[in-house]
Amino acid sequence: MMQTQEARRREIAAGLERVHARIEQACRDAGRDPAEVTLVVITKFFPPEDVLALHELGVRDVGENKDQEAGPKIAAVREHLRAIGATDLRLHFVGQLQSNKAAHVAAYADVVQSVDRRKLVTALDRGAETHGRELDVLLQVSLDGQTGRGGAHPDEVAELAAQVADTPRLHLRGVMAVAPLDADPDESFARLHDLASDLRAEHPEATWVSAGMSGDLEAAIRHGATHLRVGTAILGSRPSLL
Ligand SMILES: *Cc1c(COP(=O)(O)O)cnc(C)c1O
């Protein structure tokens, strides 16, 4: 049976509350201030109504991973928000991105977290120019050096960072990674922390470390994450593709 919108809203509120409690506890354990950590709620597979419920509950950062889904969804969400005078929702693009989709993503994303190759930097900049926009950019790193599922090899990060820094419409903000499936998240995020420190030595403005999802956000907080990307723990299991 269809759930009512009110029941769904309560479910989302409860999920958010549980995740905020986990973040606060992990920050206490790590001796960090929770204000240093931004929660990005990953809304892929979930409808615009859920994004609006999140906004109503105070969420200002949401993430999507596919252009085809994200474009129309964020347009619908922003139209609703405009009607109530709200313009304060940031959209983070976190998925693998083909360069032929980059110009489209540049039209609506505020942050692109998954920049992992030179061609994509060029395409995003061109898209940003076309749409008169500027974008915050994170370099996605493949912590095990296997770049098949996205992410630059750690050895390529410095060069890619220099390219972004030279690109007027893209602002280099830091790094992003997904912990490799079969690896210890603490080891992975410690490695990301070192890469982020090296990057900051060259680019002091690159202070963001996007790490940690539903299953490993505590480990990410232990190793200095400034941005968490959490979906399932707040919105529930994603419907499987038929
Ligand atoms: C889906 C996704 C997430 C969220 O994962 P959950 O396990 O549902 O919290 C985080 N990061 C990226 C890049 C994703 O695609």
Ligand as a Chemical Component Dictionary entry (heavy atoms), coordinates in Angstrom:
data_LIG
# 
_chem_comp.id                   LIG 
_chem_comp.type                 NON-POLYMER 
_chem_comp.pdbx_formal_charge   0 
_chem_comp.three_letter_code    LIG 
# 
loop_
_chem_comp_atom.comp_id 
_chem_comp_atom.atom_id 
_chem_comp_atom.alt_atom_id 
_chem_comp_atom.type_symbol 
_chem_comp_atom.charge 
_chem_comp_atom.model_Cartn_x 
_chem_comp_atom.model_Cartn_y 
_chem_comp_atom.model_Cartn_z 
_chem_comp_atom.pdbx_ordinal 
LIG C1 C1 C 0 24.952 5.958 -3.308 1  
LIG C2 C2 C 0 26.204 6.669 -2.907 2  
LIG C3 C3 C 0 26.446 7.001 -1.564 3  
LIG C4 C4 C 0 25.492 6.669 -0.435 4  
LIG O1 O1 O 0 25.630 5.343 -0.060 5  
LIG P1 P1 P 0 24.774 4.720 1.156  6  
LIG O2 O2 O 0 25.494 3.464 1.444  7  
LIG O3 O3 O 0 23.388 4.536 0.668  8  
LIG O4 O4 O 0 24.860 5.684 2.289  9  
LIG C5 C5 C 0 27.628 7.669 -1.283 10 
LIG N1 N1 N 0 28.523 8.007 -2.238 11 
LIG C6 C6 C 0 28.316 7.717 -3.533 12 
LIG C7 C7 C 0 29.350 8.092 -4.539 13 
LIG C8 C8 C 0 27.156 7.025 -3.910 14 
LIG O5 O5 O 0 26.958 6.723 -5.210 15 
# 
loop_
_chem_comp_bond.comp_id 
_chem_comp_bond.atom_id_1 
_chem_comp_bond.atom_id_2 
_chem_comp_bond.value_order 
_chem_comp_bond.pdbx_ordinal 
LIG C1 C2 SING 1  
LIG C2 C3 SING 2  
LIG C2 C8 DOUB 3  
LIG C3 C4 SING 4  
LIG C3 C5 DOUB 5  
LIG C4 O1 SING 6  
LIG O1 P1 SING 7  
LIG P1 O2 DOUB 8  
LIG P1 O3 SING 9  
LIG P1 O4 SING 10 
LIG C5 N1 SING 11 
LIG N1 C6 DOUB 12 
LIG C6 C7 SING 13 
LIG C6 C8 SING 14 
LIG C8 O5 SING 15 
# 
